Amino acid sequence: MISYEVFWRTLHREGVTTYMLREKHNISPNTLTRMRKGEYLSLRTIEDLCRILNCKIQDIVEYIPDKE
């Protein structure tokens, strides 16, 4: 399972709001909605977020193995 929970912590740590992402950096509201729902993002979008937040991929997304 892919989780974006770490992304929300990174946003808070960097002092960036979702409003700033939408208005200043042109991140679509749909992208943020998909992240809240744990849905797929392209690597290009993840790369853009890393550039904006000056962080690593693991500060945006994390893989959580399914429990068997």
SENU-586399 format. One record per atom (N, C-alpha, C): residue number from 1; atom name; x, y, z. Coordinates in Angstrom, 3 decimals. Example, Ala and Ser with C-alpha at 12.3 -4.5 7.8 and 13.67 -1.06 7.14 Angstrom:
BEGIN
     n   atom         px         py         pz
     1      N     13.190     -5.690      7.800
     1     CA     12.300     -4.500      7.800
     1      C     13.200     -3.300      7.800
     2      N     12.850     -2.250      7.080
     2     CA     13.670     -1.060      7.140
     2      C     12.900      0.030      7.870
END
This chain:
BEGIN
     n   atom         px         py         pz
     1      N      0.845     -1.173      0.000
     1     CA      0.000      0.000      0.000
     1      C      0.895      1.241      0.000
     2      N      0.502      2.237     -0.729
     2     CA      1.207      3.509     -0.778
     2      C      0.510      4.485      0.163
     3      N      1.302      5.188      0.966
     3     CA      0.768      6.177      1.900
     3      C      1.457      7.521      1.670
     4      N      0.662      8.575      1.732
     4     CA      1.187      9.932      1.613
     4      C      1.162     10.653      2.961
     5      N      0.965      9.917      4.058
     5     CA      0.914     10.544      5.385
     5      C      2.169     11.353      5.674
     6      N      3.305     10.842      5.254
     6     CA      4.561     11.548      5.487
     6      C      4.582     12.887      4.741
     7      N      3.900     12.985      3.628
     7     CA      3.812     14.232      2.873
     7      C      3.188     15.339      3.712
     8      N      2.112     15.026      4.413
     8     CA      1.417     16.034      5.210
     8      C      2.314     16.529      6.350
     9      N      3.108     15.626      6.913
     9     CA      4.071     16.039      7.953
     9      C      5.168     16.917      7.351
    10      N      5.614     16.573      6.137
    10     CA      6.640     17.368      5.461
    10      C      6.107     18.766      5.160
    11      N      4.872     18.856      4.695
    11     CA      4.269     20.164      4.441
    11      C      4.299     21.018      5.702
    12      N      3.856     20.437      6.789
    12     CA      3.806     21.158      8.069
    12      C      5.210     21.596      8.487
    13      N      6.166     20.682      8.392
    13     CA      7.551     20.969      8.792
    13      C      8.136     22.120      7.969
    14      N      7.816     22.150      6.672
    14     CA      8.360     23.177      5.786
    14      C      7.549     24.481      5.792
    15      N      6.424     24.469      6.504
    15     CA      5.599     25.668      6.570
    15      C      4.894     26.003      5.272
    16      N      4.572     24.977      4.500
    16     CA      3.894     25.150      3.215
    16      C      2.444     24.702      3.379
    17      N      1.537     25.488      2.841
    17     CA      0.124     25.131      2.915
    17      C     -0.347     24.561      1.574
    18      N     -1.477     23.898      1.605
    18     CA     -2.046     23.404      0.354
    18      C     -2.442     24.578     -0.537
    19      N     -2.836     25.693      0.060
    19     CA     -3.152     26.894     -0.725
    19      C     -1.919     27.342     -1.509
    20      N     -0.764     27.364     -0.852
    20     CA      0.482     27.749     -1.520
    20      C      0.806     26.784     -2.661
    21      N      0.601     25.488     -2.424
    21     CA      0.870     24.506     -3.478
    21      C     -0.009     24.768     -4.695
    22      N     -1.276     25.069     -4.434
    22     CA     -2.209     25.304     -5.540
    22      C     -1.923     26.630     -6.249
    23      N     -1.795     27.705     -5.506
    23     CA     -1.720     29.045     -6.095
    23      C     -0.323     29.429     -6.579
    24      N      0.698     29.122     -5.812
    24     CA      2.051     29.542     -6.161
    24      C      2.770     28.535     -7.055
    25      N      2.490     27.233     -6.826
    25     CA      3.229     26.181     -7.527
    25      C      2.382     25.402     -8.528
    26      N      1.122     25.799     -8.692
    26     CA      0.222     25.194     -9.694
    26      C      0.016     23.690     -9.519
    27      N     -0.013     23.232     -8.274
    27     CA     -0.383     21.837     -8.002
    27      C     -1.911     21.787     -7.991
    28      N     -2.482     20.906     -8.774
    28     CA     -3.944     20.893     -8.923
    28      C     -4.626     20.386     -7.648
    29      N     -5.817     20.914     -7.388
    29     CA     -6.596     20.415     -6.261
    29      C     -6.860     18.916     -6.382
    30      N     -7.004     18.430     -7.627
    30     CA     -7.235     17.010     -7.854
    30      C     -6.055     16.172     -7.360
    31      N     -4.849     16.666     -7.529
    31     CA     -3.655     15.959     -7.044
    31      C     -3.712     15.820     -5.529
    32      N     -4.051     16.892     -4.842
    32     CA     -4.130     16.851     -3.384
    32      C     -5.251     15.923     -2.912
    33      N     -6.350     15.912     -3.639
    33     CA     -7.452     14.997     -3.315
    33      C     -7.007     13.548     -3.486
    34      N     -6.298     13.258     -4.576
    34     CA     -5.806     11.894     -4.796
    34      C     -4.851     11.479     -3.681
    35      N     -4.043     12.408     -3.214
    35     CA     -3.112     12.098     -2.122
    35      C     -3.873     11.800     -0.833
    36      N     -4.903     12.573     -0.565
    36     CA     -5.705     12.327      0.648
    36      C     -6.362     10.949      0.603
    37      N     -6.701     10.504     -0.608
    37     CA     -7.353      9.201     -0.768
    37      C     -6.364      8.059     -0.957
    38      N     -5.063      8.374     -0.990
    38     CA     -4.047      7.334     -1.174
    38      C     -4.009      6.780     -2.583
    39      N     -4.405      7.580     -3.543
    39     CA     -4.446      7.126     -4.932
    39      C     -3.133      7.413     -5.656
    40      N     -3.008      6.859     -6.843
    40     CA     -1.803      6.951     -7.661
    40      C     -1.436      8.390     -8.013
    41      N     -0.137      8.684     -7.942
    41     CA      0.432      9.928     -8.474
    41      C      1.542      9.541     -9.436
    42      N      1.713     10.325    -10.465
    42     CA      2.811     10.058    -11.388
    42      C      4.139     10.424    -10.725
    43      N      5.195      9.819    -11.219
    43     CA      6.521     10.173    -10.715
    43      C      6.847     11.626    -11.010
    44      N      6.329     12.139    -12.089
    44     CA      6.539     13.554    -12.422
    44      C      5.964     14.455    -11.330
    45      N      4.763     14.127    -10.852
    45     CA      4.143     14.904     -9.786
    45      C      4.948     14.792     -8.500
    46      N      5.396     13.594     -8.190
    46     CA      6.209     13.399     -6.987
    46      C      7.512     14.183     -7.110
    47      N      8.100     14.166     -8.297
    47     CA      9.321     14.942     -8.538
    47      C      9.059     16.436     -8.337
    48      N      7.943     16.932     -8.838
    48     CA      7.591     18.343     -8.655
    48      C      7.457     18.681     -7.170
    49      N      6.789     17.813     -6.419
    49     CA      6.630     18.057     -4.985
    49      C      7.971     18.048     -4.257
    50      N      8.851     17.137     -4.646
    50     CA     10.195     17.099     -4.050
    50      C     10.951     18.394     -4.337
    51      N     10.831     18.899     -5.544
    51     CA     11.498     20.144     -5.913
    51      C     10.927     21.314     -5.120
    52      N      9.616     21.389     -5.039
    52     CA      8.957     22.477     -4.323
    52      C      9.329     22.466     -2.848
    53      N      9.308     21.283     -2.248
    53     CA      9.557     21.166     -0.812
    53      C     11.027     20.938     -0.471
    54      N     11.865     20.838     -1.516
    54     CA     13.294     20.598     -1.318
    54      C     13.506     19.389     -0.394
    55      N     12.923     18.257     -0.803
    55     CA     12.978     17.059      0.030
    55      C     13.219     15.823     -0.835
    56      N     13.297     14.688     -0.191
    56     CA     13.488     13.405     -0.871
    56      C     12.143     12.711     -1.077
    57      N     12.146     11.718     -1.947
    57     CA     10.907     10.978     -2.231
    57      C     10.304     10.404     -0.953
    58      N     11.134      9.901     -0.065
    58     CA     10.615      9.302      1.169
    58      C      9.965     10.335      2.090
    59      N     10.117     11.626      1.787
    59     CA      9.407     12.669      2.526
    59      C      8.033     12.950      1.926
    60      N      7.718     12.285      0.815
    60     CA      6.441     12.455      0.123
    60      C      5.590     11.191      0.206
    61      N      6.209     10.056     -0.031
    61     CA      5.462      8.803     -0.147
    61      C      6.202      7.692      0.590
    62      N      5.431      6.756      1.130
    62     CA      6.042      5.596      1.755
    62      C      5.249      4.341      1.394
    63      N      5.983      3.257      1.275
    63     CA      5.373      1.966      0.969
    63      C      5.149      1.227      2.272
    64      N      3.912      0.772      2.470
    64     CA      3.573     -0.024      3.651
    64      C      3.126     -1.384      3.157
    65      N      3.893     -2.428      3.476
    65     CA      3.522     -3.782      3.003
    65      C      2.165     -4.211      3.569
    66      N      1.414     -4.943      2.747
    66     CA      0.147     -5.500      3.204
    66      C      0.417     -6.557      4.241
    67      N     -0.450     -6.613      5.248
    67     CA     -0.339     -7.665      6.266
    67      C     -0.933     -8.946      5.711
    68      N     -0.221    -10.014      5.883
    68     CA     -0.725    -11.293      5.344
    68      C     -1.326    -12.131      6.423
END
